[in-house]
Amino acid sequence: MTIHFVDLDSQYQSIKGEVQNAINGILETKDFIHGKSVEKFSKNFATAQGSKYCVGAANGTSAITVALRALNVQPGDEVITVANSFFATPEAIAEVYAKPVFVDCEADTYSIDISQIEKKITSNTKAIIPVHLYGNPVDMDALMKVANKHNIPVIEDCAQAHLAKWNGKGAGTFGAMGTFSFYPGKNLGAYGDAGAITVQDDKLHQLVAMHVNHGRTKKYEHDFCAGNFRMDGIQAAILDVKLKHLNDWTEKRRELACHYESILQPLGFKTITVKKDARCVYHIYLVEVSNRDEVTNHFKSLDIQCGVHYPIPLHMQPALKHLEHNKGDFPVTERAAERILSLPMYAELTKAEVEKVCAELIKVAKK
Ligand SMILES: Cc1ncc(COP(=O)(O)O)c(C=O)c1O
């Protein structure tokens, strides 16, 4: 029987009635755009994440673009981020014609190596984007210390970090803004594209709200050209249903991660390190192996699904070759990209399935 990497159907079956009611509600009210549905979800998500405000957005990529625009990042400016992330992080920086400046990741947490940020700061640095990758929160106390010392605003890429916390405080509430993705496979996933921006400052909140919506002050009055990056009402209604379940689903992920850990760690496998003050939400659960192709072929033969997040480090992406990086520039990220393997992880996965995945991994994996 298939062991899925992510099983959107089992989740849907458990909330089918609620979701269908929510969608029908929007079809009845025609609350498609600008409606109460987006407002309600944004408020509820802000509360869940511990943020003062939340603005719905079209997706997680445009949420980062909007955040950069709200900080007035200009062509030629530099934005520091981590070499180990999904492509959308530097892509959004490039979208505002700024230059992504990469920092290597740590070998244990796979997050931005904060000790290397300061030497990348120049007079052109206009923002820092740490990524709470895999749902494992960055040490935001240490990161904010560096950013505040140089007076550089921070945008937290929280695309994989719904309900993640550092030191008891929600991801996306430390920096000027946090950006979220509700891509269907995320811990909180829409049934289409959706995203959000968390904001703490009143003025910045207004600015972000304008940046997602044509630079609009009121109907047919526009202060600046911004574009349309709004969340739609149906997605907001679905997300609001799912948000009620998110804490339970997150606790299940954490239990499953613990189960993986209890089997793999005593055998000496390298898995993700979660720092003492972090509440990791395990969007991804990964293990390092030196013979990844062999393991994935073995899994394939047994219908066990897995993934790699991410096989090509950002500085080696063809789309970013103008940055003129070479192999060897970010050795920790490069080594991880060759060795990491993402194992099945979703709330409905059973402990028996975790045990089966581990048993098959152990048969063929080399450390
Ligand atoms: C770290 C990270 N940043 C940004 C994004 C972009 O989100 P979206 O796919 O909603 O545009 C993703 C989505 O996969 C992501 O994982």
The ligand as a Tripos MOL2 file, in Angstrom:
@<TRIPOS>MOLECULE
LIG
   16    16     1     0     0
SMALL
NO_CHARGES

@<TRIPOS>ATOM
      1 C1         10.2960   28.9020    2.0720 C.3       1 LIG1
      2 C2          9.2380   29.2890    1.0820 C.ar      1 LIG1
      3 N1          9.1150   30.5730    0.7410 N.ar      1 LIG1
      4 C3          8.1740   30.9900   -0.1290 C.ar      1 LIG1
      5 C4          7.2990   30.0980   -0.7080 C.ar      1 LIG1
      6 C5          6.3290   30.5780   -1.7310 C.3       1 LIG1
      7 O1          5.0040   30.3070   -1.4370 O.3       1 LIG1
      8 P1          3.8980   30.1360   -2.6040 P.3       1 LIG1
      9 O2          4.1150   28.8240   -3.2460 O.co2     1 LIG1
     10 O3          2.6080   30.2130   -1.8550 O.co2     1 LIG1
     11 O4          4.0800   31.2730   -3.5400 O.co2     1 LIG1
     12 C6          7.3750   28.7500   -0.3630 C.ar      1 LIG1
     13 C7          6.4350   27.7740   -0.9620 C.2       1 LIG1
     14 O5          6.7060   26.6660   -1.2630 O.2       1 LIG1
     15 C8          8.3770   28.3230    0.5410 C.ar      1 LIG1
     16 O6          8.4890   27.0390    0.9020 O.3       1 LIG1
@<TRIPOS>BOND
     1     1     2 1
     2     2     3 ar
     3     2    15 ar
     4     3     4 ar
     5     4     5 ar
     6     5     6 1
     7     5    12 ar
     8     6     7 1
     9     7     8 1
    10     8     9 2
    11     8    10 1
    12     8    11 1
    13    12    13 1
    14    12    15 ar
    15    13    14 2
    16    15    16 1
@<TRIPOS>SUBSTRUCTURE
     1 LIG1         1 GROUP 0 **** ****
